[in-house]
């Protein structure tokens, strides 16, 4: 009995001395023309794609956003263009004055903590912005430039 107790204490002691590796997800920072994008829900990485809260980036780029809860659809109005996104559907409809186009996203729009998130590259390109990504000091940095 004493041997079992000693062995148990010894194992617990040895395990407590072993460092535990914690793999933290690097934060994702987004700059729009050098100004940090402030969001109440942080950007996430999903299958190698960075997803950002749609309303925060839309309003920063001066677009209007409407939500249709019955259809689970978001409508983004940017000048004479309209973007229709349905939650969990990778197909996005982009309507302009002279044509309508269906674009298939690598990652579909999703909802996290009550916010719609979508791939930042698609959205930046919808607004005719340049977008760059880099890993800097263990942080992911996405830079959006309004004038391409």
C-alpha positions in Angstrom: 0.0 0.0 0.0 2.8 2.4 1.0 4.6 1.5 -2.3 1.5 2.4 -4.3 1.1 5.7 -2.5 4.8 6.6 -3.0 4.6 5.7 -6.7 1.5 7.8 -7.1 3.0 10.8 -5.4 6.2 10.3 -7.4 4.3 10.3 -10.7 2.3 13.4 -9.8 5.6 15.2 -8.9 7.3 14.2 -12.1 4.3 15.2 -14.3 4.1 18.6 -12.5 7.7 19.3 -13.4 7.2 18.7 -17.1 6.6 21.9 -19.0 3.3 22.0 -20.7 3.4 23.3 -24.3 0.7 25.8 -24.9 0.1 26.7 -28.5 -1.4 30.2 -28.6 -3.1 31.4 -31.7 -1.3 34.5 -32.9 -3.5 37.6 -32.8 -4.7 38.9 -36.2 -4.4 42.7 -36.6 -6.0 44.5 -39.5 -4.9 47.9 -40.7 -7.0 50.0 -43.1 -4.9 52.7 -44.6 -2.7 52.5 -41.5 -5.5 52.7 -39.0 -6.3 49.6 -36.9 -9.7 48.0 -37.5 -11.5 47.9 -34.1 -14.1 45.1 -33.8 -16.1 43.7 -30.9 -15.5 40.1 -32.2 -11.9 39.4 -33.2 -11.0 38.2 -36.6 -10.5 34.4 -36.9 -8.5 32.1 -39.1 -10.5 29.2 -40.7 -8.7 26.8 -43.1 -6.0 29.3 -43.8 -8.5 32.2 -44.5 -8.8 35.2 -42.3 -12.4 36.0 -41.5 -13.4 39.4 -40.2 -16.6 40.9 -38.9 -18.5 42.2 -41.9 -20.2 45.2 -40.4 -17.0 46.6 -38.8 -15.1 46.5 -42.1 -18.1 47.7 -44.2 -18.7 50.7 -42.1 -15.0 51.6 -42.0 -15.1 51.5 -45.8 -18.3 53.6 -45.9 -20.7 50.9 -47.0 -24.3 50.2 -45.8 -25.1 46.8 -44.4 -28.6 45.3 -44.0 -29.5 41.9 -42.4 -32.4 39.7 -43.4 -32.8 37.3 -40.5 -35.5 35.2 -42.2 -33.3 34.5 -45.2 -30.1 34.4 -43.1 -28.7 36.9 -45.6 -26.6 40.0 -45.5 -26.8 42.8 -48.1 -23.8 45.2 -48.5 -24.3 48.3 -50.5 -21.2 50.0 -52.0 -22.0 52.8 -54.4 -23.7 51.2 -57.4 -22.8 47.6 -56.3 -24.7 45.2 -54.1 -23.2 42.1 -52.5 -25.6 39.4 -51.2 -24.1 36.9 -48.8 -26.0 34.0 -47.2 -24.7 32.4 -44.0 -22.8 29.1 -44.5 -23.2 29.4 -48.3 -19.9 30.0 -50.2 -21.7 31.5 -53.2 -21.9 35.3 -53.1 -23.9 37.3 -55.5 -22.4 40.6 -56.7 -24.8 42.9 -58.6 -23.7 46.0 -60.4 -25.4 48.3 -63.0 -24.2 46.3 -65.9 -23.9 42.7 -64.7 -24.6 40.1 -62.0 -21.9 37.7 -60.9 -21.8 34.7 -58.6 -18.5 34.3 -56.8 -17.6 31.2 -54.8 -15.6 31.9 -51.6 -13.0 29.7 -50.1 -14.7 30.0 -46.8 -18.4 30.7 -46.4 -19.7 33.6 -44.3 -20.3 32.4 -40.7 -21.7 33.8 -37.5 -19.6 34.0 -34.4 -20.8 35.7 -31.2 -23.7 37.3 -33.1 -21.5 38.8 -35.8 -21.2 37.8 -39.5 -17.6 37.0 -40.5 -16.3 36.5 -44.0 -13.0 36.2 -45.8 -11.2 39.5 -45.7 -9.6 39.2 -49.2 -12.9 38.9 -51.0 -14.3 41.8 -49.1 -11.3 44.1 -49.7 -11.5 43.2 -53.4 -15.2 43.9 -53.5 -14.3 47.5 -52.3 -11.5 47.6 -54.9 -8.9 47.8 -52.2 -5.4 46.2 -52.1 -4.8 43.6 -49.5 -1.6 42.2 -48.1 -0.8 39.7 -45.4 2.3 39.1 -43.4 3.5 37.4 -40.2 5.2 40.0 -38.0 6.5 39.4 -34.5 4.3 36.3 -34.0 1.2 38.3 -35.1 -0.7 38.1 -38.3 -1.0 41.5 -40.0 -3.5 42.2 -42.8 -3.1 45.6 -44.5 -5.9 47.0 -46.6 -5.2 49.9 -48.8 -8.3 51.8 -50.1 -6.8 53.0 -53.3 -5.3 50.1 -55.3 
